[in-house]
Amino acid sequence: MKNLLLFLLACSLGAAAAARPIRGSVKCGGKPMGGVTVTDGYTFAQSDEQGIFTLDADDQALFISLVTPSGYLAPLDGGIPQFYRAYDPAAKRYDFELQPWPGSGECYELLAIADPQPKTEEHFRRLRSEVMPALQAATDNGRTRGSNQAAIVLGDIVWDSPELFAGVKAEFAGLGVPVYGVIGNHDHDLNKYTDREATENYRRHFGPTYYAFDMGRTHYIVLDDIVYHGAKKYEEQIDTMQLRWAAAYAERLPAGSRVCIAMHAPAMKSWLGNRVMESAETLMDAFAGHEIHFISGHTHINSNFDIREGAMEHNVAQICGNLWRDPINRDGTLYEVQVLESSGQPLLDQAAQRIVRLARRQGIPCKLVFEVHDLWPLSPIELGGMSPKHPFIMLCQAAGINPLAGAMSVSVCASGAFVTPFGTAPNLLVWEAGGYSVKDYLKCGFPMLIIFGVVIFVFI
């Protein structure tokens, strides 16, 4: 009996040692904020009406952080929102102050930037002189339009050169917008052989490697999907600790929420026969019933994939071109940043819709026409199996046209399919073999394009 009591006492002391109770507060302008989610990276708590929260912090925790609510922003330090505090087991209190971000709860722009990846001082000089001016112009334009902007850097912020972290961070801070970080494989320390040690330099500059924040009606979740083993050896997976944390967070979200998961390596590996990361499958299962989007980098090309019903991935090309060798990525795109927009609706077409309705009321013939970007990888063959929530299908339905016909017309018009040797692969294949000239394609192809245009006009 005595031994049993000693064993139970030891167990209870061990449990107490593994988790320490902490308290804190969340305020905005000195006023308490209730309902704000707080986490140590293992469990969650929520602030009450007085802005007070209590949390049993795990002794392995690295940070205590907030899930910043939509319409609010944590104070910036070096451009990085300070929604987190480094965890100290000796500290008993963690107080946070947020500030209102007017308008961002309804409409915002998030600049998705992938793989800046400077390795040398020369690369850093070129980042400053070639890339940052374009980003600065984008944020200046946003301010002129009164847009609420933030940026997210989707990993490989440096290229195995941790000494450049401070300089790159300072450059992005100069944009004057909140900058959220994602860790990539080249952001790990080459000389460390555990994932926790290898991320230390990154954490010192950018904070937690996994966290969450809200913008507009979207719940953003940032994850580290690089399990690092040192000396450039790593696995592209989300570890079980993050999966448990994300699954617990999913249970706190309202049904049918829009969730955007940001990580460095893509969930779908197009170069491996569209194989989906095993841990990403588990993650999507945890968020079943929600509208899921992934944003990722790593591949150095732009692509969009429908992974499964209700889950889509947006892969962003590197902003440094082809690893600083030239300004063109492997997919032919130039230095590029993708802008994710939200206004509470899937597409920003409300203004155009209103103009069309007003024109029709006044008897003016008017038809809504959409300009379509990033159609790939949709094709007439693939379209039948695509999710009905795919942006292109939703766009076609909003315009009252058949998505199959819409995809066909956009594909032909975008490629100039009949009128150039470069419009499609078959055109190019027979060009030299048949001894054709560009003039031959124009003579035969232009009438075909006119016929196709008439058919499209009549039947769409």
N, C-alpha and C positions, 0 to 999 in steps of 0.2 A: 504493500500500500504506500509506504514511504517513497519507494522508488518511482511509483506511478505519479505521485504528487510532484516529485522533483522533475520528472519528465514533462508534465503539463506546465509547470512553472517555466522551464527552459524554453518550451515552445512558445508560450505567451510572450516571454521576454524577447525571443527572436523575432516574432511578428511585430512587436512594438519597435524593435530596432530597424526593421525593414521599411517602416513607414512612420513619418513624423508629422504630427498635426501642425499645420500653419494657418495663419489668418491673414487677411488683407482686405483691401477696399478698391472699388472702381468708381471713379468720379469723372465728371465732365464739367469744366468751369467751376469746380468746387462743389458741385451738386452730386449726390449719390446716383449711381446708375444700377438699376436692378436688371436681372435676367441676362447678364453677360457671362459667357462660358469661360472658365479658367481650367487650365490643364498643366500637369507636370510631365506630360508625354507618356503617362501610363493610365491615369484616371482623370475624371472630370468633376468639376463642381460648378455652381452657378451663384452669382451674387444675388443677395436678397434685395428687398425694397430700400434698405438703408445702404446698399452698395457693398455690403460685407459678405465675404465668402470664407469658408473653412475648407481645407483640403488635407487629406492624409498624403503627404508627399513621399514618394519612393526614394530611398537612399541612393539609388542609382540615377536619379533624375539629374539632368544638366541645366534645365531652365524651368521657371514658372512663367507661363505665357497666357495671354488672352486670345480668344477668337474675336477679333475686332468686328463689332456689329456694322452692318451697312449704314452709311450716312455718317460714320465717325472715322477718325484717323488717330493713330498713336503719334506722339511727337517724334520728329525726325532727328536723327543724329548721324551726320555724314550721309544723308539721303535715305537711311534705313529706318523704317518705323520701329519705335522702341516699344513693341507690344510684349516684350519679354524681359525677365530679370534672371541673371545667373543664379542657380540654386546654391544656397549655402546651408548645410545642415544645422549650423549654429543660429541662423536667422529664423525668427518666428513670425515675421510680418513682411508682407509684400503689397505695396500700395501702387496703384496705377492711375494715371490721369489721361483721359482721352480728350480730343477736341472735336467739335462738330465739323463735318465736311459737307457743307450745304450743296444739295443737288445730286451728290454722288449716289444717293439711295435710289434715284430714278434713272439717271443716265450717266454713263461714264465711258472712257476709253482705256483699255489696258494694252500697253505696247509689249508684245511678246518678242523678246530678243534672245537669240540662241547663239551659244558658242563664240563669244568674243575672242577668247583663246590666244592672247599674246604670250609668246614664249621668251622673247628677247626684248631688250630695250628698244630695238628698231621696230619690232612689232607694236610695242606700246606707243612709240612715237606716231606710227601710222594709225593706230586706234584713235589717238588724239586728233590727228590732222585730217583723216579721211572719213572715219565712221562717226565720231561724235558730232561734227558739224551737221550731218544729216539728221541725227537724232534730235539735236538741239532745235533744228528748224521744225521738226515734227511737234515738239513740245511747245515751241513758241507759237506755232500755228494753232495748237489746241487752246492756249491761253487767249489768243486773239478771238477765237470762236466761243470762248467762255466754257470750254469743255473741261470736265473733271478727269484728269489723266493720272495714271500710275504706270509703272513699268515692272515687268518680271523678267529676270535674266535666267534662262532655262539651262544653266549649268555650263561647265567648262569656261568659267569666268576667266581663268588663266590656263596655261598649258604646262603643267608640272613646274610652275614657277611661283611658289607661294610668296616670294619677295615682291611680286607685282600686285598682290591683293590690294594693298593700301592705295596704290596709284590708280588702279582700275576703279576701285570704290569711289575715290575722289572725283574721277571723271563722270561717273554716273550720277553722283550727288549734284554735279553742276547742271544737270537737266532741270533741277528745281521741282521734280515730282517724286512721290514716294517710290522707292525701288525695293522690290521683294526678290530675294535670292533663292536659287535652286542649286544644289550641289551636283557637280558632274564628276566623271571618273578622273579627269585631269585636275580637279580641285582637291584631290586627296594627296596626302604627303607620301611620296615615293618610299621614304625610308622608315615608315611605320607599318607594322604588320597586323594590327587589329583595326577594325573599322572605327572604333571609338577614338583611338589615338590618331589615326590618319585624317580625321575630320577636325582636329583641334584648331589648325590655322584658319580654316574656313569659318568655324564657329566664332572665333575671336573677332572676325570682321563683319560677318553677316548674321550671326545668331543661330537659332535652332535649324537643324537639317530637316525637320518635319514640323508642320504647324498648319493652322487654318485661319482664314479671314473671309469676311463677306464684303462683296461689292454689288450694288444694285440688288437684284434678286438671285444672284449666283453665290453659291458657297464654294470658295476656293480652298483646296486642300493641297499642300505642298509636301511631297514625299522624297526620300532618298532611295532611289532604286539601284544603287551601286553598292554591292557588298564587297568591300576591299580587302585584299589579302597581301598587299604590299608589292612594290616593284612592278607596277602596271598590271598586276594580276587581279582580276575582279570578276564577279558574276553580276549580270543584269537581272536582279530580283529585288523585291521588297521584302525585308526581313519580317519574321513572325511578330516581333514586338510592334512594329508599325502597323501591321495588318490588324492586330488586336486593338490597337489604339484607334485606327480608322473605323473598324467595325463598331466600336463603342460610340464613336462620334456619329456614325450613320444612324444609330438608334435615336439620337437626339434631334434629328432633322424631321420637319414635316413631310408627310408622304407626298411624292411627286415633285420634290425639290429639284432645281437645276444644280448639278454638282460639276465642278471643273477641277480635275486632278492634274497638277503640274508636277512633272518629274523629268529627269534628263533623258534617260534611254526610253525609246518608245515602247508602248505596250504590245504593238503588233510589229513583227519583224518581217518586212516585205521581202528582204533578201533571203529569208529562210522559208519561202513558200507561204507567207502570211501567217506564220506561227505566232500565237499569242503567248506572252509571258505567263508562266504558270501562276505566279503570285498575283498578276493582274486579273486573271480569271477569278481567283478567290476574292480579290478586292471588288470586282464588279458584282459578284454574288452578294457581298455585304451591302452594296448600294442598289440592289434590285428594287425596282419600283420608282427609282429616281431617273431623271434625265441626266445621263453621264457623258461628259466630254473629257478627253485627255488633251493636254498640250505638252509637247516634248521637243527635244532637240536631238543632238548626238549624230544623226545620220548625215547632216550637212545638205539636205535637200528638202524641198517643200512637198508635202503630200497630205492627203486626207483619206482616212479609212473608216468605213463602217465596220466596227469590230463585231458587234452583235446587235440584236434588237435593242434600241435605246441607248447605245454606247458608240460614240464616234471619237476618232483621234485626229488631231491637227498637229502635224509634225512640221517644225519651223526650220528653215535652212540657216546655216551659220551666217552671222553678220560680217564675218571677216573674209567673205568670198571663199576661194579654194585654199584655205589654210594660209592666207597671206601671200600665196604665190601669184594670184591674179584676182581681179574683182568679180569673177563669174563662178558661181557654184556649179557643181557637177550636173545639176538639172537645167543649167542655162540661165538661172536667175542671177541678178546682180546683188550687191550688198542689200540685205532686205530685213525689214522688221514687219511683223504682222500685227495689225491692230484689231483687237477683239472689242466689239462694241456691244453695249446692252442698253436697252431702253424699256425693259420689262416685256418686250415682245421679241419673237425670234428674229425678225428682220426689221431694219430701220426704213420702212417704206411708208410710215403713216402720213408724212407730209405729201408724198406723191399721190397716195390714195385720196386725200382730202381735195387736192387740186383736180383730180379726175372727176370726183363727185360734183364739185362746184361747176366745172365746165359742162357736164352733162345736164345739170339743172337749167343752165342757160341755153341749152340747145346746141352746144358746140360739140361736134363729133370728137371723141377723145378716147384713146386706148392706152392703158397702162403698159409701159415697156420697161423691162428690167435689164440692167447691165449685170452680167453674170461673171464672177471671178471664181477661180479655184474649183472648176467643174470636175477636173480629174479627181478620182479615178472612175467617175461615172461613164458608162457607155450604154448604148441601147441594150446590149446583151446583159450587162450587170444590173440595169435599172430595176428589172422586175423583182430582184431579190433584195433591194435596198430598203432600209428602214423608212417607214412613212414619215418619220421625224427628221429625215435628212433635209438640210436647208434647201437644196435644189427642188426636191419634191414638194416641200411646203410652199416654196416660191411659185412653182407651176400651178399648184392648187389655188393659191391666192389670186393668180392671174386668170384662172378659169381655163387652163389648157392642159392637155394630156402630157404628163411628165415624159413619156416615151418620145412623143413628137417634139417636145421642148428640147430634150437632150440631143435629138437628131439634128434639129435646126441649129442649135448653138455649136455643135461639133463641126458641122459642115461650114458654117459661116466663119468660125474661129480659125479653121485650118485652110480655108480657100481650097477645099478638097479637089475641085475639078480644074482649077485654072493655073496651077503651078506644079512643077515637078516635085516640089517639097511638101505639098499638101498632105499626102498620105504615104505610107511606106510602099504600097504597090506602085504609086506614081513614080517614086524614086527608083524602084527596082527595074522598071521597064525603060527608064529614060535613056540610059546609055546603051543598053542592049538593043533597043529598037531604033536607035539613031535619031531620036526625036529632039526637037529644039523647044525652047521656051515658047516660041511663037505657035508651035503645033498645039501645045497645051491650051494657049489662049484661044486659038481658033475653035477648037472642039469643046473646051471646058466652059468658056463664057456662056454659050447658049445653054449648056447643061445647068449652069448655075442660075440662069434666068428661069428656066423651066422649074427647077427645084424651088426657087423663090415664089413662083406663082402657086405651086402646089401647097407650099407652106402657108402662104397668105390665105388661100381658099379654105384649106382644111384645118388650120389651127386658129 
